[in-house]
Every structure is written in structure tokens, then in C-alpha cells.
Amino acid sequence: MHQRAGIPASRHPALNNPTVVVVTDRNDLDDRLYNTFLESQLLLGQTPRHVQTRKELREKLTIVRTGGILFTTLQQLGKTQDEKESGAHHPLLSDRRNIIVIVDEAHRSPTAASPATHGTCGAPCPTPR
């Protein structure tokens, strides 16, 4: 994480104390990254959370309005079985503008072309408003 004058970039006022979501495509990579961040919680100033289910991820992004570091797998971003069967559009996971998503290794996942990630590889990030 980039730091200026000893303050983590995530604490910059323009970011409004964001929630950082780290997404991987494999459980073993998810576990490794989570454990690395867990060992660094003193530096991070908060305890990372391991999100295991689609429901838990949706709840965290709805209930928690600021802060937090969440680790999950790409599969938790997809639709539920009921949503797939009903033909429903992918639900809005959050209306917040202070969520930073870091995706690692999604290009190797068989579900990488899912609606949650399709068309984002190599696309520039929008400028914060």
C-alpha cells in the first residue's frame, strides 16, 4: 500500500475510509493472502476478515459502510442458484462509492468471464468523483 508521510493511502480523506475487497480465484491463494494480511494487522490498523459465502459477502458490503479488509474468492461474486434459475439480473452488491476491489489471478478461473468480471481486464479505472 502506498504511503505518504507515514499515513496509508487508504486513509486519504478523498477515499472516505474505503473497504478493500481482495478477490482471488483459488482457495489456496485466498488463504495465503489472507494469512499474510492477518500477520500485518498492526501495520494495517485493522483485522482482515475472511468471507466464506456469497451471503456473507453481500451482508458485509451492505452493513459495513466504511473501512475493513475482506478476502474472498471469485465464486462469491456470482449469482445464487435461485438468481440463475429465475433469470434475474446480477444484484447490486453495494451502492457505496468507497469500495476498492483488488482481483488476483482471475484470468485463470473458468468463471473469469462471468458478468461480475467480464470486460474489466485491462480497462482503466474511473477517476474518483
Secondary structure, 3 states (H helix, E strand, C coil): CCEECCEEHHHCHHHCCCEEEEEECCHHHHHHHHHHHHCCHHHHCCCCEECCCHHHHHHHHHHCCCCCEEEEEHHHHCCCHHHHHHCCCCCCCCCCCCEEEEEECHHHCCCCCCCCCCCCCCCCCCCCC
